[in-house]
Amino acid sequence: MTRRSRSELERLGVEYDYVNVEKDSAASAWVKSQNHGKEKKPTIQIGATILCEPSNRELEEALRKERVLV
């Protein structure tokens, strides 16, 4: 799912920061705090919106809602 989401962001021309939760314990803790203690991947923050394992459609909708895409 992470690869799919990254591919979709690239297809849409959206710049993003990729954080590997396997190598970053603070990032892992943040992901778990967003997902009731589970390390669900990907967990994506777009502005004030947090997405957990989003579909491409959900990802694009959130990008438009947060005005990253117009």
N, C-alpha and C positions, 0 to 999 in steps of 0.2 A: 504494500500500500504506500509506503514512503516513496518508493521509486515512481509510482504512478503519480502521486501528488507533485513530486519534484518535476516530473516530465510535463505535467499540466501547467505548472507555474512557468516553466521555460517556454512552452508553446504559446502562452499568453504574453510572454515578454515581461514578466514580473520578476524584479530582483528580490532575492530573499537570502536570509542567513540560515545556513544549515548547521544544526548543532547535533552532534552524535551523543546521545544519552548513554551509550555504552562506555564512553570515555569521559563524560562530564557528570560528576555526581550531583552537582547543583542543578543541572538541567534535568537529570533523572528525578530528583526530588520535586522539581516544579511540575513535571509531567504527571507524576503520581498525585500531587496535590490537586491537579485539575481533573483527575479521573478516579476519585474515591479510592486512592491507594494503588491503583493499577498503572503499570507503565504501558499505556496504549500508544501505538505508533502508527502514523504520525499524529502528534498533537501540535496544532498550528495556531499561532496567535496572529491575528490580523487586526491591528488597532485594538479596540476593546472586545473583539470577538475571538472566542476560543473554539476551535474545531477539533474534534477527535475522530480520527479515521474518516475524514470527509470523502464523499463522492466528488467527482470532477464538477458536477453541477453545484453542489453545496459550496465547494471552494470558490467557484466563479461568482456565485451569488454573494458570498461574504466579501469578496474583493470589490464587487460593485457597491455593496452596502457601505463599506468603509472608504469608498471613493478612491481605491487603488486603481480600479478600472473604470472607465466611463462608457 
